[in-house]
Amino acid sequence: AQTVTQSQPEMSVQEAETVTLSCTYDTSESDYYLFWYKQPPSRQMILVIRQEAYKQQNATENRFSVNFQKAAKSFSLKISDSQLGDAAMYFCAYHYGGSQGNLIFGKGTKLSVKP
Amino acid sequence: DAGVTQSPTHLIKTRGQQVTLRCSPKSGHDTVSWYQQALGQGPQFIFQYYEEEERQRGNFPDRFSGHQFPNYSSELNVNALLLGDSALYLCASSLAANTEAFFGQGTRLTVV
């Protein structure tokens, strides 16, 4: 069975600094998708970034980038120039096959941003 | 575009009762998925509906059932509520053809 593990329950970063959130996963599939979602106190899950496993190039979305290591089954999120609005729960998620509605999530990392 | 909308926002039920939660997908989406998010945990996949049929199901008992209507909206029903069913229930909509899932703001269910 596929699993997603986030080993950092909480992280803290100073405003304008860089922080990296870790995620590992386990799967026997070769083609799949990985995601980072942000969940602020408003509770709505917001997609931050997506990575297709068949793509070797790491995905980037403005201040957010990933380090995808397929062989190591590692998928970390780097947030550069952290802003107060980045404070939230961050969830790593995995998807294989069909519509991307059936995601497997990790337990999340709570990110605090200090002014 | 209203995005994914869920109702109600909050709900309190008594143990043993039944509850129905509702979800309207994002405009143009045909697939609805439901998740249970217990406090301090990541969301867990309950099931997914497409073309009014349950297409995939996670590891949840039969007390959890659902329905999708011709307009693609969906309901999640939970029978014989247990205290452990207290959680945030999230709905996500997507297109069948492997596209991004959009989430609603969830329904907070408290079972007392």
Interface residues (C-beta under 8 A of the other chain):
Chain A: V4 Q6 Y37 S42 R43 Q44 M45 I46 L47 R50 F91 A93 G98 S99 Q100 G101 N102 L103 I104 F105 G106 K107 G108
Chain B: T31 V32 S33 Y35 G40 Q41 G42 P43 Q44 F45 Q48 Y50 R55 Q56 G58 L88 L90 A92 S93 S94 L95 A96 A97 N98 T99 E100 A101 F102 F103 G104 Q105 G106 R108
